[in-house]
């Protein structure tokens, strides 16, 4: 989604406004922390002016990194 934001010269604020969704949700989706619901996907694709299939959906953050940021590294590497 970051590629689409760059191509469209949009900010997450712009996406939030054009897709009619809360800023924190749009930010979580853009960062790959939240997989959008079907209705959200339609609104996001419409905001970009593309088909739903043209957007990569889903989590992109490594759960281990998320866990590390929350709790610190507790095991030996």
Secondary structure as UniProt FT lines:
FT   HELIX           2..8
FT   HELIX           12..18
FT   TURN            19..20
FT   HELIX           23..30
FT   TURN            31..32
FT   HELIX           38..48
FT   HELIX           52..54
FT   HELIX           63..71
//
